Amino acid sequence: MKNYHYQTVRYTHWGKCPLERYQASIWYYLPTGEIVHSTQSKWPIRDGATSRNHRNLCVFSHFAAYRKSLIIKYAGLLLLLALPPNNGQDRCQSAACAPDKAGIHPTGEYPIAAPIESIQKEVKSMNPSVLDPLRGHLASRVIGQTDFIDSMLICLLSDGHLLIEGLPGLAKTTAVKALAEAIEGDFHRVQFTPDLLPSDLIGTDIYRHEKGEFEFRPGPLFHNILLADEVNRAPAKVQSALLESMGEKQITVGQTTYQLPPFFMVLATQNPVEQEGTYHLPEAQLDRFLMQANVDYPNRSEELQILELDSAQQREKPTPPDKPLSQKELFAIRQQVAELYLDPKLNSYIVDLVQASRNPLAYDKDLARWCRFGASPRASIALARCARARAWLDGEEFVAPHHIQAVAPPIMRHRILLTFEAEAEGITTDDFLSRLLDMVAIP
């Protein structure tokens, strides 16, 4: 007997929309092709359609497929609504309800709906080769730095944020710009300075004299990809302006909360050497970054390639890819990554790693001398997510222990606080994590 799943599609108020009377309704799709409205009972849909693939789709974009009628069932009551056959253009005619070119509603909540069958087919066809154009574009702009590029891709597939640490001139900003060029979405760069204010990131209420009311003007945080360049040059109050957006994908101004786009990613850079005019990132801010990528100097052959690349770019300006990765494809890949199999024993291994960072004395005396504070539960969540993404990028159908070990250093290095004794001995967080991975047994 085939499995059945339940499919809901939520619709909330977009603004001045003639269909706003259907606010907070719940809709279900039947195997017969009908759309059923209910708030209590659940109607089955055949296997192959998962709720995460199709939730939050605007149900009214599907009304055109049912040109003459829509059967609504609720508490035994049948109501017939006649809809004109105008190819789906009747779902909302107001300007406030018009989606943008990327297919995202202005509220940043709902992508344009697509037929369920096409989404299912696209999800099933996704494999690591779909990212080849993205990798090729990054390779054409950045020489080497494979670990750094992999960290960006893993954060992209895991719906997380990335902290990039490295000396000046190592293509940190260039790599982020190249990533943004190869993905469908809005990109914004903010140069963090000591005089930056939180409103410069979040936005502010502006008084409109002609209307006699305040109007909110969104800040850079409302873009899909945000580059926080030299994030440690701004004081803590500005860095804290990122906390709510990175943790909850929303911002609050006064008494109003605004939702950010579903695809929202912060990539922040910082210089580990300079101390003049810089501010250490708060621990709460560091914990919200999914990974920290350390960018090192290129080797001799890579630096020769950098010279050749610079000469070529002087003769011909680089161009973005013809077909960037769409947000629809990105969400489909994320769905596949989330469904990748992770054995319960490896969940225990992940927890053991994080627990060992908090109680290192149970494993090794030197680890106990070196560690002041261990990783938070966010590290456990990040290890599971990123291990799945690493396995998917490798073309695997399940997570193996080496996938967890590969992503453990960039996930935990900014969450571990070393003692003064460790720093005096020249021990780094990577040294601590290498010893920790050797001590914790693999199930």
Buried (B, 14 or more C-beta within 10 A) or exposed (E): EEEBBEBBBBBEEBEEBEBBEBEEBBBBBBEEEBBBBBEEEBBBBEEBBBEEBBEBBBBBBBBBEBEEEBBBBBEEEEEEEEBEEEEBEBBBEEEEBEBEEBBBBBBBBBBBBBEBEEBBEBBEEBEBEBBEBBBEBBBBBBBBBEBBBBBBBBBBBBBBBBBBBBEEEBBBBBBBBBBBBBBBBBBBBBEBBEEBEBBBBBBBBEEEEEEEEEEBEBBBBBBBBBBBBBBBBBBEEBBBBBBBBBEEBBBEBEEEEBBBBBBBBBBBBBBEEEEEEBBEBEEEBBBBBBBBBBBEEBEEEEEEEBEEBEEEEEEEEEEEBEEBBBBBBBBBBBBBBBEBEBEEEBBEBBBBBBBBBEEBEEBBEBBEBBBEEBBBEBBBBBBBBBBBBBBBBEEBEEBBBEBBBBBBBBBBBBBBBBBEEBEEEEBBBBBBBBBBBEBBEEE
